[in-house]
Amino acid sequence: MKKTATLIALSLAFVLAGCNTVKGVGQDIERAGNAIERAAK
């Protein structure tokens, strides 16, 4: 039981870390797109 709880906790931590990483990449791409748009004007 203890091993299962530990495994679930670690899995949850990796999933949450992955979500934050994907969100950060999305924000970086959005900023790059805005910079390109401003340069085109």
N, C-alpha and C positions, 0 to 999 in steps of 0.2 A: 504494500500500500504506500509506503514511504517513497519507494522508487518511482511509482507512478505519479505521485504528487510532484516530486522533483522534476520528472520529465515534462509534465504539463507546465510547470512554472518556467522551465527553461525554454520550452517551445513558445510560450506566450511572450517571453522577453525577446526572442528572436523575431517574432512576427511584428511586435511593436517597433522594434528597431528598424526593421525593413520598411515599415510604413513611413516612418520619419525620413528615411533615406530617399524613398521614392518621392515624397512630398518636396524635399529639398531639391531634387533634380528637376522636378516640374517647375519650381520657382526659378531656378537658374535658367532654364530654357525660356521661360516667359520673359525674364529680364533681357536675355540675348535678343529675343524677338522684338522687344520694345526698342532696344538700341538700334537694331537694323532698320526698324520703321522710322525712327527719328533721323537716321542718316539718309534714308531715301527721300525725306522731305527736304 
